[in-house]
Amino acid sequence: MTIGQHLMAVVLTAIGVIRAIGDGVGMPAAIISGVAILGWHTAGTILPSKTHSRNLAAWWLLGFAAIWIAAVAVSAEFVWLAFLLWLLAGHLLSLRWGLLFSGFVLAVVIVAPILHHGTTSYANIFGPLIGGIFAFGISRGYLQLLRDAAERERLVTSLTRAQAETAELQDELALAQRHSGAIAERTRISRDIHDTIAQALSSIRLLAHAGAGRTEDPDAARTLEQVETLAGDSLADVRRIVAALAPAELEDDALASALQRMLDRIRDETGLQGELHVDDSMPILPTEVEVALLRTAQSALANVRLHARASRVVMSLIDTDDTVRLGILDDGTGFDQPAWEQDADAGSSYGLRFMRARLRELGGGLDIESTPGEGTALSIHLPIRPGQASATVAAPTTEEMP
């Protein structure tokens, strides 16, 4: 388009100069008019690209029109450059101002032959009219193509960023799963050791102590005392192993760490301030529950980032009996919840619908409260043991059993 614009300027100016000289205009005046037009056009193609100022481009176009009118005053043959002006008007001006400018250029094109020759023709009127409409329409269409291309580039960039964030989240999720699995396995082993070996050693020590107090045989009493001492020492070792397996590792909760990293990342990227509050009594959660909560939190934060225009978001992880609750509260624009519920039933708002579907598969749910201008609150709840919850839901009551 730019190359075509330059070629059009050169060709139309050359035609105007040649025809003006052939029409009896002095060669110096015709050449000076052509050089002025090409010089201003060349300068205009450089200045707007460096300043990126739409206002400057509009003033440049007005100056170009003034030079063109001066050239038309020298010779009516320079009206050919009106097609270039129509193209530039569609590209540089808004639709309203572009139409006004194009109408003014058309008026000059129609009046110029009358002023120079005292007459005109239908071809001199309808030809430029049709050509002007065509040129202005092409320019507006090209501008729309540029806007569409910029929008596609923005969407591609956003998609690439979303894919990178998804990949990072998958890595974090895999790390959280491994960490959670390791904690769960260490906890199971420590509990099994405590419930079996530690209890057995404790019983041996008590029996040896009781037996040493009842026997009259010194050798047997000494042997039982040795057994009691060995059992006590072994029990202390077992308790040390149990303490090393469970409590220290449980202080670093995988889900809380992953949620905090998500809040830190969104703060670094967008400036959105985030807070995380975790209940001190939060137990070790099954991996599938942690995964569901982490994915739901990711989707919710994506909605806050893209739609809420919020400045602060607060997340809270709470243990309530056999249920874990994740609350997400933002101070954004909110939305019309009744209207959204109707749209959701009609098949829109897939993000929140998918959240609910994922949570319902594990026996949980999603509660939403929002008012326009007052932010949005999400409450995600899941049973700590989804398998037990599903079994409870699926089991028939006594009234249902035959």
C-alpha positions, -999 to 999 in steps of 0.1 A, spaced: 0 0 0 28 24 8 47 16 -24 15 20 -44 9 54 -27 44 67 -37 40 54 -73 6 70 -75 20 103 -63 48 103 -88 27 92 -118 -2 116 -111 22 145 -105 40 137 -138 7 135 -156 -3 169 -141 29 185 -151 30 172 -186 -7 180 -193 -3 215 -177 26 222 -200 6 209 -230 -23 231 -219 -1 262 -223 11 267 -187 47 278 -184 72 251 -178 87 266 -147 53 271 -130 43 235 -138 75 220 -127 76 240 -94 40 229 -87 50 193 -93 81 195 -72 62 211 -43 36 184 -43 62 156 -44 84 173 -18 55 177 7 43 142 1 77 127 7 82 148 39 47 137 51 55 100 47 85 104 70 72 127 98 41 108 109 61 75 110 86 91 134 62 110 156 32 86 156 10 116 160 -24 114 143 -30 151 148 3 159 131 -7 137 102 -40 155 99 -23 189 98 2 175 72 -28 164 50 -43 199 53 -10 214 41 -9 189 13 -44 200 3 -34 236 3 -4 229 -19 -26 209 -42 -52 237 -44 -23 261 -53 -12 237 -81 -48 234 -93 -49 272 -95 -19 270 -118 -35 243 -140 -67 223 -138 -47 192 -149 -35 188 -113 -70 177 -102 -58 141 -109 -40 142 -76 -74 143 -59 -74 104 -59 -43 105 -38 -59 129 -14 -90 107 -11 -68 77 -2 -49 97 24 -82 111 39 -96 76 44 -64 65 61 -54 95 83 -88 111 93 -118 98 112 -148 88 92 -167 121 98 -137 144 90 -126 122 62 -160 125 45 -160 163 50 -125 166 36 -133 143 6 -164 164 -2 -143 196 -2 -117 179 -25 -146 169 -48 -159 204 -49 -124 217 -59 -122 190 -87 -156 201 -101 -150 239 -99 -115 239 -112 -123 232 -149 -151 258 -148 -127 285 -134 -100 276 -160 -120 269 -191 -154 283 -183 -172 250 -188 -172 214 -176 -189 181 -185 -207 153 -169 -176 131 -171 -157 158 -151 -184 155 -124 -194 118 -122 -160 104 -130 -143 120 -100 -173 113 -78 -172 76 -85 -134 75 -83 -135 94 -50 -160 70 -35 -139 40 -47 -106 55 -34 -120 65 0 -136 31 4 -104 13 -4 -85 34 21 -110 27 49 -110 -10 41 -72 -11 43 -73 7 76 -97 -19 89 -74 -46 77 -46 -30 97 -67 -29 128 -78 -65 124 -41 -75 119 -31 -57 151 -60 -73 170 -49 -108 157 -14 -100 168 -26 -90 202 -47 -122 205 -17 -144 194 5 -127 220 -21 -132 246 -25 -168 237 12 -174 237 14 -158 272 -15 -179 284 2 -210 271 34 -201 289 14 -195 321 -4 -228 316 29 -246 312 43 -229 343 12 -239 362 15 -275 351 50 -276 363 39 -261 396 10 -285 398 33 -315 391 57 -302 418 28 -297 442 15 -332 435 49 -348 441 53 -328 473 18 -336 484 23 -373 476 56 -374 495 40 -357 525 11 -381 524 34 -412 521 57 -400 550 26 -393 571 12 -428 564 45 -445 572 49 -425 604 14 -433 615 19 -470 607 51 -471 627 35 -453 656 4 -476 656 24 -509 652 61 -509 662 59 -481 688 28 -497 705 45 -531 705 77 -517 720 57 -499 746 38 -531 755 71 -550 757 86 -525 781 55 -526 804 54 -564 804 92 -566 812 88 -541 840 58 -560 854 76 -593 851 108 -580 868 87 -569 898 71 -603 903 100 -627 898 122 -640 926 150 -651 903 178 -625 901 190 -636 867 154 -634 853 149 -601 869 182 -587 854 172 -601 820 138 -585 822 153 -552 832 176 -554 802 146 -561 780 128 -531 795 158 -508 789 163 -520 753 125 -516 746 126 -481 761 156 -471 740 141 -486 708 108 -468 716 127 -435 718 143 -442 685 110 -450 669 94 -418 682 123 -398 669 118 -414 635 81 -407 636 87 -371 645 113 -367 617 89 -382 591 57 -362 598 58 -329 616 87 -310 600 75 -317 565 39 -308 573 49 -272 580 55 -265 543 20 -270 528 22 -276 491 -12 -261 482 -7 -229 502 28 -225 486 13 -229 451 -15 -204 458 10 -179 472 32 -182 441 2 -176 419 -6 -144 438 30 -133 437 31 -138 399 -1 -119 392 12 -90 414 45 -88 396 28 -89 361 -2 -66 367 3 -48 401 -28 -66 415 -22 -69 453 -30 -103 467 -34 -117 502 -36 -154 513 -49 -165 546 -46 -202 556 -64 -218 585 -38 -231 611 -58 -263 615 -57 -272 578 -51 -309 575 -32 -327 548 -55 -328 517 -57 -356 491 -39 -348 459 -71 -347 438 -86 -321 462 -54 -299 460 -54 -302 422 -91 -292 420 -86 -262 443 -54 -251 425 -70 -252 390 -101 -235 403 -80 -207 418 -61 -203 386 -93 -199 366 -107 -174 391 -76 -153 391 -76 -153 353 -111 -139 354 -101 -112 379 -71 -103 358 -90 -101 325 -125 -88 335 -127 -74 370 -103 -44 368 -96 -50 405 -68 -36 426 -69 -62 454 -78 -98 458 -79 -119 490 -78 -157 491 -86 -177 522 -82 -214 528 -104 -227 557 -110 -261 573 -146 -266 584 -151 -301 598 -149 -325 568 -149 -297 542 -122 -274 529 -133 -240 516 -114 -216 493 -127 -180 493 -117 -155 466 -128 -119 470 -119 -90 447 -127 -53 447 -134 -51 410 -163 -40 389 -185 -70 396 -214 -80 374 -251 -85 372 -254 -120 388 -291 -127 379 -284 -118 343 -253 -140 344 -272 -169 358 -296 -167 329 -267 -165 304 -250 -194 321 -281 -215 316 -282 -205 280 -246 -218 275 -223 -188 280 -197 -181 307 -178 -213 302 -151 -205 328 -173 -205 358 -194 -234 345 -163 -255 341 -153 -246 376 -186 -258 390 -185 -290 369 -150 -299 381 -160 -293 417 -193 -312 415 -174 -343 402 -156 -343 436 -188 -337 456 -182 -299 460 -196 -267 446 -191 -231 438 -211 -202 453 -210 -168 436 -219 -134 450 -215 -102 429 -230 -68 424 -220 -43 397 -194 -19 411 -190 -38 444 -166 -67 434 -171 -104 433 -169 -132 460 -164 -168 451 -167 -196 477 -153 -230 466 -160 -259 489 -149 -296 487 -151 -326 510 -117 -334 524 -123 -370 514 -141 -369 480 -143 -407 478 -161 -409 511 -184 -380 501 -193 -397 469 -200 -429 486 -222 -412 511 -242 -395 484 -245 -426 464 -255 -449 493 -293 -455 496 -311 -446 527 -331 -471 548 -363 -458 532 -348 -463 497 -336 -499 504 -361 -527 496 
